[in-house]
Every structure is written in C-alpha cells, then in structure tokens.
Amino acid sequence: MDTIATLLNKALENINNLNEELSNLKISHINLSKKYIDSCKTISVLESKFANIETRIDPETAIDEIKLSSLIIKICQNNPMNLGPKGPIGDKGEKGDKGDTGDTGYIGPNGMKGDTGPDGKEGQKGMQGDKGIQGDMGPTGYCGNMGPIGCTGPTGLKGRDGVMGITGYQGSTGHRGDKGIQGDVGITGPDGKEGPEGREGRVGQQGPRGPEGIRGKNGINAVNSVNT
C-alpha cells in the first residue's frame, strides 16, 4: 500500500508539473501571437509608405517631384521682381470647399440705455353696445299631489292557549318492613400456650462519635424582627 501511495504522489507531482508547463506554453503562445499581429501591422504601414514614395519619386532621376514643384513656387514668390514677362491670366480655379465655421466670439458689453420715448396718445374709447333684451321667465310647473299613505296590514289574532293537563294523584307511601332478629354471638376460640420468655441479651458497646455538624445561622434578634 505504501508503494502504491508513493507512486500516486509522484504521478500527481508529474501531472502538476505538466499543467504548469502547459500554462506557460499557453502564455508564450499568446505573447507570440500578439507580437506577430504587431509585426504584421508594422509591415503593412511600411508597405503603404513605400508605395507612397514610389508614386512621388521618379526612380530614374530619384527626385521628389512634389517637393521640387513646391520649391519652385516658393522661389517665385520670394523673388517676384526677377521673374520673366507676365503671362496671361489663367482660368479661374474651382471654388474651394467652405471652411469650418469659427468659434463664436464673446458677447460684448451691453450699450448705454437710450432715453424713453414719449408716450403715445390714448385712442378714443369705443361706444358701449346695446344691452340685449332679457327673455320672459317661463311659468313654474305645478307640484304634483302627494299620494295617500297605504294602510298597514292587520296583525293576525293570537291563537288560544291549550288546555293544561290534570296533575295525577300521588301514590301512598309503602309500609316499612319489620326489623330482623339479631343472630347469636359466636363462641370465642381457646388461646394458645404462651412460650417461655428468653434471656435478656448483653448491652452493646457504644458506637464511635459522628463528625460535628455544620454550625447553624445566628437567629434573628427579636427587637429587630419587631421593628421590621
């Protein structure tokens, strides 16, 4: 049994070690996956930048045409007097998009209050209209007659009391019987012979004295008991 328990403990330790290694492998796999995704993003950014460079730079002359054109415009703006004859006015370009609306400025302080103007003339009061004619009051309806109170129904007659039955006669008391004759007293049996009186025994020795009992409580004083 001890050998089996030892083998089981070793097997459990090996299983625990394998679980730890498996968890470490999972963590490293997650980290490698994150690094792979980051590297893919970096590669895609570099590819887009390289494609942009190819569109802007002529591979034969290795000159950035956009930077070159902006540099020529800047030179012409800084040296307007050294330019050649003025060419014809070019066509009007397309209207640019409307810019974003700027932030609302702060509200300025209120100006001085102006003088109150003169009161206007009061208009003419209109004429009061004619009062309408009140109609005639209609006749009051008559009150109907109150109906008669109904008669109370008659109370029924009480029935006659029944005839009370006749009380029966009480029977006569029976005669008491005569007292019986007392029987004769039985004969007393003879007493047995009294046996001889035995000898008086010896007086026994006095037993050992018992332990002293617990002392009782003090009695209540008579005067105190009367006062209380």
Stockholm file with secondary structure:
# STOCKHOLM 1.0

chainA/1-228         MDTIATLLNKALENINNLNEELSNLKISHINLSKKYIDSCKTISVLESKFANIETRIDPETAIDEIKLSSLIIKICQNNPMNLGPKGPIGDKGEKGDKGDTGDTGYIGPNGMKGDTGPDGKEGQKGMQGDKGIQGDMGPTGYCGNMGPIGCTGPTGLKGRDGVMGITGYQGSTGHRGDKGIQGDVGITGPDGKEGPEGREGRVGQQGPRGPEGIRGKNGINAVNSVNT
#=GR chainA/1-228 SS CHHHHHHHHHHHHHHHHHHHHHHHHHHHHHHHHHHHHHHHHHHHHHHHHHHHHHHHBCTTTCCBHHHHHHHHHHHHHHCSTTSCSCCCCCCCCCCCCCCCCCCCCCCCCCCCCCCCCCCCCCCCCCCCCCCCCCCCCCCCCCCCCCCCCCCCCCCCCCCCCCCCCCCCCCCCCCCCCCCCCCCCCCCCCCCCCCCCCCCCCCCCCCCCCCCCCCCCCCCCCHHHHHHC
#=GC SS_cons         CHHHHHHHHHHHHHHHHHHHHHHHHHHHHHHHHHHHHHHHHHHHHHHHHHHHHHHHBCTTTCCBHHHHHHHHHHHHHHCSTTSCSCCCCCCCCCCCCCCCCCCCCCCCCCCCCCCCCCCCCCCCCCCCCCCCCCCCCCCCCCCCCCCCCCCCCCCCCCCCCCCCCCCCCCCCCCCCCCCCCCCCCCCCCCCCCCCCCCCCCCCCCCCCCCCCCCCCCCCCCHHHHHHC
//
